[in-house]
Amino acid sequence: MTIRTIELADATQSLATYIQDIATGPLILTINGHPIAALVALDNADLETITLSQAPTFLALIEQSCERQQREGGLSSDELRRRLGLSTHHAEL
């Protein structure tokens, strides 16, 4: 994977041209050498996943959940299955 950078002022080609090139790696846009944006390929992603990954409320909820799990512990998958009345036998792959 090749990571390329370009100054925003020098990015004079069409967006379509830059997007065609991101298959080889991300393109980082900079202003005075400082990154401000990135064009990256979104393999195996859907719009909902991308939207949630940028939603401050969702990210705060995930962080709170992680903190609570560290503080209070969590349930094993076997315990969760037991509580839900599901089989605890794992299928062989």
N, C-alpha and C positions, 0 to 999 in steps of 0.2 A: 504494500500500500504506500502510495506517495502522497504526502501532505504538501500542498502548495499554498502559497500566500500571494495576495495581490493587494496593492494599495487601492482603495476605493476610487481615487481620482484616476487611476490607470485602468480601471475596469470599464473599457469602452465598447467591448463586444456585446452582442445580445445575450440576454439571460439564457436563451436556448443553447447557445454555443457553450457557455460555462457548464450548463447541466449535462450536456453530452460528455463532458470530460470527467465528471465526478465518479464514474465507474471505476477509475483507477485510484481514487482516494479523494478526501475532502479538499475543498478550496476554502481557505480562510481569508475573509476580507478584513483589511486593516485600515486604520486612519493613523498616520504618523507612527506606523509600526505596531500599534496596539490593536489586538483582535476585536472586531465589533460584531461579526456575523460569520456563519459558516454555511456552505452548501455541501450537504452530505447525502449520500444515497440512503434511502429508507427501505432496506430489505426486510421483508417479513413484518411490516408494520402497517397498522390500519389507522385511519383518521382519529378514531376514538382514543387509541393508545397514545398517539402523539399529542392530542389535545390534553389528555389527563396528565401527561408528563410535564406539561407546562402550567398547569392550573395550581396557583398558590394554595387554595383551600384543600385540594386533594393531597398535595405534597405535605401540608401541615398535618393532615389526618394520618398519613402514613408515618410521619415522624413521631407523632403522639403514640401511635400503635406500637412502634418499635421500642420507644422508651418504656411504655407500660409492660411490654413483654420482657424487657431486660429487668425491670423492677420487680414484677410479680411472677414471672415465669409464664409458661404457656402449656398447651396440651400436646402430647405426642399424637401422631396420626392414629395410632391404635386406640388411644383414649377417646379421641374425637369420634372415631368410627363406633366405639362402644356406646358412647352417649347418644349417637344418632341411630343406634340400632342396626348398624351396618356390619357386614362380615369383617372380621379382623384378619382373615386369611388372605394373604397376598397371592395373586395369581403369578405363576411362573412366566417369565417373558421368553 
